[in-house]
Amino acid sequence: MMGLVPVDRVRKGRIGMKSCWNGPEFLAMFFCLLCIIPGTGKASDPQAEVAPAAEPPAGAPLGSLAHALQTALAQHPKVSFAASGTQAATAGHESARAGYFPKITLSHKVLRSNNPVFVFGSLLEQARFGVEHFDPAFLNDPSPMTNRRSEAFAAMPVFDQLFTATRVAEGKGAQNKARLLEDWVKQEILLGVVRSYYGVIVARERVRVAEDAVREAEAQMRRIQDFYEHGQVVRSDLLAAQVQQLEFSQQLVDAQGRYRTAQVAFQTALGRPTPPYPEPDGGIPNVLISLDPLEKYAGEALGHRPDVAMVREDLRMARLRLREAQARFLPRLDAFSSYGVSGRDWESGSSDYTLGMALSWDLYDGKRFPGMAQARALVAGAEAQLQEAEDQVRLQVADAYEALHAARERLKMSQKAVVQAREALRIVKDRYAEGLTTITEVLRAETTYRRAQWMELGARYDHVVGYAELLFRTGKLRDTAPFEG
């Protein structure tokens, strides 16, 4: 191991500027600094568990839900915003880690003065002090002289009362929170894609149902018009058919408007790609989703929700700040070193170095006790915030669970209603053809059948979107696999 060079050996005589900067003293200074490792004061730095978001299949066909999600993750501004936050938090963490390393400063000064203390000290720095300089006449009235000094100074904390360790932990916490937020944003985007994707499909199907109803009403009206002209029905029957045709036409206009709105909502959920994304393909999954007990979903939500994990990260940081406040009662230890060269000009000079450590201890600081009280209050507040967040998660999961359960039951009933309404319409039409019932019954049966179709489409949409909402509320909505097949 290289030993430290004594000061008296370094300052013997004049040496060239170039040789003094390449001397063993310079290497000794930096080796000593780099060997100082802050062995204490590092705060615990756990990595936040962020479940990786499953990427949609690379070969997903255009127009599929998986391909729409790919487009949203590539185009949506929320993804870029969250990614920028993660990058900023990562840079902040690296900036805080720099506190563990030495700070090195280079300086060069040119001073000229006839101040006796300055002249006396400069002669010593330049290794030019001689016996003649003890003359009182010289000491009291020296001639002006110039001193050029180049210096490298390095300093680093060995123990800084956990200040750097806490800043590093805060930076890591901010990085963890940014990653959790990025995961949460992606889940929000997927939920929006599912809603708008199937929203377009339902709106398109409702337009088709409305168009079928209008065509059927127009055909029915023409038949009744023919019957009326031949005196087989009264004028009120014709008027009733015309009213129904107008009602179905109004429903068609409304359905077409909602369809156009659904298309805009779909493009917005994808981040408004250019050119616009094509129409969604396929239909809504026509399956009944099996439900587990509510307690299972609530437990999964508390363990998987990124927003709850972010609140837990806030509590961890509050506890670390409390530990930092307690460490303010401990001493501070710093290491420092300098290497300098002093001379009259650029051609000659004398080098010197300094190595040292400084221990400081504030015996009294009026801010320490209030600081600890503040830190304890922040910990209590973070604990209350976590409890509130967990309670809200349980409520949200219960709400999504019950909504899905209701949608599931509505879907089963609406499917039966469509079958029954279709059969009822067929029977009424047969009875009307035989003259056993009135046109009013036919129109009522037709309206009931179209309403049943309308409700069945809404129930299917509520069912699949309710399932996506439940997955989102449990923090597990990360891919489109639950909606495929």
C-alpha positions, 0 to 999 in steps of 0.5 A, a space after each residue: 500500500 502506498 504510504 502518505 508522503 510527509 509535508 516536509 518532503 513535498 515542500 523541499 525546494 522548487 519543482 516544475 509545475 508539470 512535475 508537481 501535478 504528476 507527483 506521487 503526492 497527487 496519487 496518494 491524495 486520490 487513493 486516500 479519498 477513493 478508499 474512504 467508503 461510507 459504511 454507515 448511514 445507508 437507508 434500506 432501499 427495497 424495490 417496489 414490486 411491479 407486476 410486469 404488464 403482459 405485452 399483447 401478441 406481436 402478430 395480433 390482427 388489425 382490428 382485434 382488441 389485442 391490436 387496439 391495445 398495442 396501438 393505445 400503448 404506442 400512441 396514448 399521451 398518458 403512456 408518454 407522460 408516465 414514462 417521462 415521470 419514470 425517467 425523471 425519477 430515475 435521474 433523481 435517484 442517480 442524482 441523490 446517489 452522487 452524495 456518496 461520492 467525493 466532490 472535487 473542485 479545481 481552482 486557480 488564483 492569481 494574487 498580488 499584494 504587499 500585505 506582510 502576512 500575505 508576503 510571508 505566507 506566499 514565500 513559504 508556499 513557494 518554498 522561497 523563504 530564507 533567513 533574510 526574510 526574518 529582517 524586521 524591516 522586510 517583515 514590516 514593509 515588504 515589497 509587493 509580490 505575486 502568488 499564483 496558486 492552482 489547487 484541487 480540493 476533494 471532500 466527501 461525507 463519511 457519516 452525514 446524519 443519514 441525510 444522503 441515505 435518506 435522499 437516496 431512499 427518497 429517490 428510489 421511492 420516487 422511482 418505485 412510485 413512478 413505475 407503479 404509476 406507469 403500470 396503473 396508467 397502462 391498466 387505465 388505458 386498457 380499461 378505456 380500450 375495452 370500454 370503447 372497443 366494445 362500445 363501438 361494437 354494441 353501437 354498431 349492433 344497435 344500429 343494425 337492430 334499429 335498421 331491421 326494425 325500421 325495415 320491418 315496420 315499413 313492410 308492415 305499414 305497406 301491408 296494412 296500407 294495402 289492407 286498408 285500401 281493400 277495406 280489411 282494416 280500419 284507419 286507426 290500424 294504419 295510423 298505429 303502424 305509421 306511428 310505430 314506423 316513425 318511432 323506430 326511425 327515431 330510434 335509428 337516428 339516435 342509434 346512428 348518433 351514438 354510433 358516431 360518438 362511440 367511434 370518436 370515443 374509441 379513437 380517443 381511447 387509442 390516443 387518436 392515431 393517424 390515420 384513424 384506427 379501423 373499425 373493431 372486428 368481431 363481436 362481444 364475447 357471449 360467455 358467462 363469467 364465473 365469479 369467485 367469492 368477494 373476499 378473494 378479489 378484495 385480498 388480491 386488490 390489496 396485494 396488486 393495486 399499484 395505487 395502494 402500493 404507492 401509498 405504502 411507499 409514502 409510508 415507508 418514506 415517512 418512516 425513513 424521514 423520522 429515522 433521519 430526524 432522530 439521526 440529527 442527534 448524532 455527530 457528523 464526520 467528513 473527509 477532505 483533501 487538497 493538493 495545491 501548487 504555488 509559484 510566482 509564474 507558470 514556470 516554477 512552483 512548490 506543491 503541498 497537500 492536506 489530508 484530514 477528517 472533521 468531526 462535528 457535533 451539534 450539542 444543541 439545535 432548537 430545530 431537532 425536537 420540532 423536526 422529530 415531532 413533525 416527522 412523527 406526525 407525518 408517519 401517523 398521517 401516512 398510516 391513516 392515509 394507507 388505511 383510508 386507501 385500503 378501505 376505499 379499495 375494498 369498497 371499489 372492489 365490492 361495487 365492481 363485484 356487485 355490478 358484474 354480478 348484476 350484469 351477469 344476471 341481467 344477461 341471462 334474463 335478457 337472453 331468455 327475454 329475446 327468445 321469448 319475445 321472438 316466439 311471442 311475435 311469431 305467435 301474434 303474427 300467426 294469430 293476426 294472419 288468421 284474424 284472431 287478434 288486432 294489429 295493436 297486438 302485433 305492433 306491441 309484440 314487435 316493439 317488445 322484441 326490439 326492446 329485448 334485443 336492445 336490452 340484450 346488447 346492453 347486458 352483454 356490454 355491461 357484462 364484459 365491461 363489468 369484468 374488465 372493471 373488476 380486474 382493474 379494481 383488483 389491479 390485474 387488468 394487464 392484457 386482453 387474454 380474459 376477453 379473447 375466445 
